[in-house]
Amino acid sequence: MTLFSDCELTLSATQQFEKLLKDGMYAWPGGYPMYFISADGEPLSFEAAEANKELIKSAMLNKDDKQWQVVGFAINWEDANLHCSHTDKRIESAYAEED
């Protein structure tokens, strides 16, 4: 997991969040599927983050809603059962996909 506080210091956490949304859910290089992590430890898909980005940015700035306060992001390497806490849709993994 990468915390926004560990990221490039020239960007605020909300700017880093917006940049990740713009760049898309696949890490580069490698094309590995990423997801966001909220302050309550739950995973959020890029789809849910995009649909709720204003709510997330507000929670990040005000630190008042842990379920929407995105604190970092990660690559889903092998968890075939990882689901978004908001949509309950499965989050794609890098290596646990069926061929």
N, C-alpha and C positions, 0 to 999 in steps of 0.2 A: 504494500500500500504506500502511496505517496501522499503526504499531507501538503496542503497548499502552503503551509508555513515553511516547508522545506524547499519550495520551488524558487524559481528565479525572482530575486528580490526587487526587480524593476517593475513587476506587475503585482497589483493587489490580488487578494484571494478571489474577489468577484471578477476581476479582469482575467485571471487565469481560468476561472470557471467558464466565462464567456468564450475565451479562446479555444478551450477544449470542445465546447459545443460547436463552434464554427468549424473546427478541424475535423469533427466527426468521431464516431465511436471506435475507430480502429487506430491503434498506436502505429507510429511510423518512426523507425523502420520496423518491419515485421508483419504489420497488418493484424496484430492481436486485438481481440475484442476487450474494450474497457467498460467500466461502469463507475458511478460515483458512490461515495460513502458518506452517509449523513452522521451528524454528531451523536445520534443514538446507536450508531454502529450498523445500521441497516443499509443494504444495497439499493441504489436507484439506477434504473436504466437510463440511457441517453434519451430515449423516447419520453419517459416521464419527466426528465430534467428539462427537455425542450418545451414540453407542454406547460411546465410550471416554473419557468425560469425567473419570472418576476417575483414570485413567492419565495423561491430559493435565494435570489439575490437579497431580498429584504431580510430573510432569516439569517443570512451570512453577515450582513451589516449590523443588524440589531442583536444577534445571538439570542433570539427569543423563542425559537421553535426548533427543537432538536431534530424533529422528523424531517424538516426541510433545510436545515442548516448543513450544507455540504461542506465537509472538512477535507476531503481528499478524493482520490480516484485510484483504481487498481485495474490490473488485467485479470480477467477470469481465465486462468490457465487450464484447469481440469475439472471444475465443479459443474457437473452436468445437471445438478439440481439447484443451482443458484437462481432465485427468482427476485424480481423487482418488488420491493416492499409496498410500492404504490399501486402498480398495475397487476401484480402477481404473474406477469409474463416471464417466461424463462429468459435468462441472460445468456447469450451465446458464449461458448467456451472455446479456447484455442485448440485443445487436444482431446476433449471428451466427446467430440461430434461423431456421429455415425457416418461412415463413408458411403 
